[in-house]
Amino acid sequence: MDETDSEKPDHEDFSENSDNVDEMSDYSAQLVCAVIFHVAVFRNLSVKKHLTVAAKTLEIKSRGNGKYELAKKVAISLVKKEFVCIQPPVNFKTLTREQIIIIKELQLPSSRATCNSSPDPSLSSSNSTQSVDETDDSLVSDPSDD
């Protein structure tokens, strides 16, 4: 159980091959996610930082899913949307890391703005203090006039 949280299925358990991506095993789904996110083991993936963000990018409903259910949905979508391809012989129940080839990287949106980014000039507050600085003194009487 080095690469995933699920045990690698025995070939006797999956004597029939499955070339249907919708029948992907939990083990294979975890491998696909580990490969696309460039992590050594599946348990290093975070639901919040990795899987939920990927689900949003892939337009998958993520609310109400646990880590394993979400990983399976993300992995199936990655194959269907051709982010990864599987080298033959294809058996979605017993994939190996070597069979999973990244075709295009999953571009995840940045979660925070960089400090080096220049501010939007339309949001500048240079004129916001103008009304405070240019107070109308005509209504204020000078105490020395009394």
C-alpha positions in Angstrom: 0.0 0.0 0.0 2.8 2.4 -0.9 1.0 4.4 -3.6 -2.6 4.3 -2.6 -4.8 3.9 0.5 -6.5 0.9 -1.1 -4.9 -2.5 -1.5 -3.8 -3.4 -4.9 -6.4 -5.8 -6.3 -5.3 -9.4 -7.0 -5.6 -10.4 -10.6 -7.8 -13.3 -9.5 -10.3 -10.8 -8.0 -10.6 -9.1 -11.3 -10.4 -12.0 -13.7 -12.5 -10.1 -16.2 -10.9 -7.0 -17.8 -12.8 -3.8 -17.8 -12.1 -1.4 -20.6 -15.0 0.8 -19.4 -13.7 3.9 -17.6 -16.9 4.1 -15.5 -15.9 0.7 -13.9 -12.6 2.1 -12.6 -11.6 0.6 -9.3 -10.8 2.7 -6.2 -7.2 1.6 -6.5 -6.9 2.7 -10.1 -8.6 6.0 -9.4 -6.2 6.8 -6.6 -3.3 6.1 -8.9 -4.6 8.4 -11.6 -5.0 11.2 -9.0 -1.6 10.6 -7.6 0.0 10.8 -11.1 -1.9 13.9 -12.2 -1.0 15.8 -9.0 2.6 14.6 -9.0 2.6 13.1 -5.6 4.2 9.9 -4.5 1.3 8.5 -2.5 -2.4 9.2 -2.6 -2.7 10.0 1.1 -0.6 13.1 0.4 -3.5 14.6 -1.5 -5.9 16.9 0.3 -9.6 17.1 -0.4 -9.7 20.8 0.0 -6.4 21.7 -1.8 -6.4 19.1 -4.6 -9.6 17.2 -5.2 -12.3 19.8 -4.6 -10.4 22.4 -6.7 -9.9 19.8 -9.5 -13.6 18.9 -9.3 -14.5 22.5 -9.8 -12.1 22.8 -12.8 -13.5 19.6 -14.3 -17.1 20.7 -13.5 -17.9 17.8 -11.2 -20.2 18.1 -8.2 -18.0 17.7 -5.2 -20.3 18.6 -2.3 -21.3 15.6 -0.2 -18.5 13.3 -1.4 -15.8 11.9 0.7 -12.1 11.7 -0.4 -12.4 8.3 -2.1 -15.7 9.0 -3.9 -14.4 12.4 -5.1 -11.1 10.8 -6.2 -13.0 8.3 -8.3 -15.1 11.0 -10.0 -12.1 13.1 -10.7 -10.1 10.2 -12.1 -12.9 9.1 -14.4 -13.3 12.7 -15.6 -9.6 13.1 -16.2 -9.7 10.1 -18.5 -12.9 11.1 -20.3 -11.7 14.7 -20.8 -8.3 13.4 -22.1 -6.1 14.9 -19.4 -4.5 11.4 -19.1 -4.4 8.4 -21.3 -4.0 4.8 -20.4 -1.4 2.7 -22.2 -2.5 -0.7 -23.4 -3.5 -3.2 -22.2 -6.3 -1.2 -20.6 -7.9 -2.7 -17.6 -9.4 0.1 -15.5 -9.7 -2.2 -12.5 -5.9 -2.9 -12.2 -4.0 0.1 -13.6 -0.4 0.6 -12.9 1.4 4.0 -12.5 3.5 3.3 -15.6 0.3 3.0 -17.7 -1.0 6.5 -16.8 0.4 9.1 -19.1 -0.4 12.8 -18.6 -1.5 14.4 -21.8 -2.2 17.9 -20.5 -1.7 19.3 -17.0 -4.6 20.1 -14.9 -4.5 23.9 -14.5 -5.8 24.7 -11.0 -6.7 28.3 -10.2 -4.5 30.1 -7.7 -6.0 30.3 -4.3 -4.4 33.5 -3.3 -3.2 36.6 -5.0 0.5 37.3 -5.1 2.0 40.2 -3.2 3.9 41.4 -6.2 0.9 42.0 -8.3 0.2 45.7 -9.0 -3.1 47.1 -7.7 -5.9 47.9 -10.0 -5.7 51.7 -10.8 -9.5 51.9 -10.8 -9.5 50.9 -7.2 -7.0 53.6 -6.2 -8.0 55.7 -3.3 -6.0 58.8 -4.3 -9.1 60.9 -4.8 -11.0 59.5 -1.8 -9.6 62.0 0.7 -10.2 65.0 -1.6 -13.5 65.9 0.1 -11.9 65.7 3.5 -8.9 67.8 2.6 -10.9 70.5 0.9 -13.3 71.4 3.7 -15.5 74.4 3.2 -14.3 76.9 5.8 -16.9 79.5 5.0 -19.3 78.2 7.6 -16.8 78.0 10.4 -16.4 81.2 12.2 -13.0 82.3 13.4 -12.9 82.7 17.2 -10.7 85.7 16.9 -13.5 87.6 15.0 -15.6 87.6 18.2 
